[in-house]
Amino acid sequence: MSAPTVPAIPPAAAASASGAARPGSPDLLRSVFRQHAAGVAVITAQDGGRPVGFTATSLNSVSADPPLLSFTIATGASSWPAVRDSEHLGVHILGEHQRELAGLFARSGADRFGPGTGWAAGPHGVPVLDGVLAWLVCRVVARVPAGEHRVIIAEAVVGDPAGEGRPLLYHQGRFNALRD
């Protein structure tokens, strides 16, 4: 069996207003995804009785029945040990009024659950953040290796979609408000 061939890039697709097509690379992937606007979520867990969490822009709906979602986390992230070992996780959809919270949970070494962060222990002991647009507590069903990351697949077990406001977006390396 011969190796699959890679089709040639048609001339019209190879050239665009911004330049010529480039070969696949980590830099190309980062550059392309800077153009992709993504919703902003904070994932939380318990780690030996203390809350941990991180900002994620990789949240996706996977299935409605059963109610599954996915997100990714780097295995070198400070929250990875808790995500790796937890049976349940919190998923919080942030509103545009929560840029500072998104930045706090994205910063390495920050006191993410310090005095400025409103939260309470929720179902299954999972930290649930105050003032978010929506939240879920999910049961982890799979941790799939993907390079230096893991794709976490989790099933929603309880939540609240009734927060008020508009979603926070991540685009061009910044947290942004949704515009009409």
N, C-alpha and C positions, 0 to 999 in steps of 0.2 A: 504494500500500500504506500503510495507516495504522499509526501507532505502536502497539506493544503496550500494553494497559492493565494497570495494576497492580490485582490484586484487592483488594477491601476486606478489612480485617482483621475477622474475626467478633468480635462483642462479647465472647464468652467468652475468646477468645485475646488480646484487647486489654487486658484487666484480669487481673491475677494477684495473688498474695499480696504481691508486692514492688512493685507499682505498674502504671502504664499503659505500653503499648508505646511505644517511641521510634523516631524515624526513623533509618535507617542513617547512621552517621558513624564516624570513627576512634575516638571516645570509646566509642561503643556496642560496636564490635568488641572493643576492649581490655577493656571491662567484662565482656562475655560470655566471652571467653577466660580471664579470671581465674577463672572457674568451671570451666574445663576442666583436668583434671589431665593432664599430659603427661610422658612419659619424658624423661630428660636424657641428652644425648649431647655429646661433644666431637668436633669436626671438626678434623683436622690436615692440614697440607700443608708443602711446602718452598717457600721464597721466596729464591731466590738462594743456596742452601746453608744457610739458617738456618730452623729450625722455626717455624711459626706455627700458631695454633689459636684456636678460639672455642667457647663453649657454645651448643648448639642444642637447642631444644625442639620444633622443627618437623619432626623426622625421621619419615618414613613409608615403609612398604613399598609398592612400586608394582606389582611383578610377581614371581612366583616363577620364571617361565620366559620370557625370561631373568631372572636375579635382579637386579631393579632396585629402587632406593630413591630417595627425594627428600628435600631439606631446602631451607630458604631462607636467604639472607644478604642483608643490606642492602648496596647498592653504596657506601655511605659507611663501612662497617666497615673497621677496620684490616686484617683478614684478607682482604678482598675481592680485592685485587690478586693474592694467591697463589692463591686459589680460581679466579679468572678465568683465570690462566695455567697452572695445573697440569693435567697429564693424569691424575694419580692423587691420591686423597685418602684419609685415614684416618677411619674412623667408629668411635667408641668409646662403648659403652653403660656409663654410670656406675652404681655401686652406692650404696646409702644411706650407706655408709662414706666416700663421696667428696664430701660437701657442700662442703668447703673447696676441693677441686679444681674443682668446678663454679663456685664463686664466683670463683676465681682466673681461669679462662678466660672468665668473663663480664665481668670488670673491665677497663675501658679503660686502657691504659697499664701494665698489670701485666706483670711479668717471668714470663710463663707457663711458660717452660721453664728457670727458674732451678734452683738447687740442691735445692729441695724437690719438684721434679717428676721422678718416675721415668719414663724413656722410653728408647727405643732406635730407631735407624734400622731400619725394617722393609722388607718387599718394596717394590720400586720407589723406595726411599729415603724412603718416607713415615714420619714420626714415629709410633711405636706406643707408647701409654701403658701403664705397668705397673699391675697390680691391678684392671683393669676387668672387668666381667661378661662382655663380649664385644667383639670388634673385627673390623673388616673393612678391607681395602684395596680401594678401588673405582676403576674407570676412569670418568672423566666422559664422558657421552654427550650431554648437552645442558645449556645454560644459557638458561633461558627468562625473558624480561623479565616482571616482574609489579610494576607501580608502581615504587617506589624499591628494590625487591628483585630478586633473581634466584632462580628455582626451579632448583636443581641436580638433575639426574637422573644417577645413576651406577650402574654395574654392578659387583656384587661379584666380585672376582677371586680373593681369598684371605682367610682369616680364622680366628678361633678363638672358639667360643661357650662355652668351658668354664670361665669364671670362676665364682667362688663368691660367694654373697650374694644380697641382694634389691635390686631396682631403686630408683634415686633418682627421685623425682617432682618436678615443678614445679607448684605450685598457689597461687593467691592471692598471687603475687609472691614466693614463698619456695620453697626446696628442702625437700622433705619425705620422710619414710620411708613406705613402704607399710604400711598397717594391715590386719589381717585383719578 
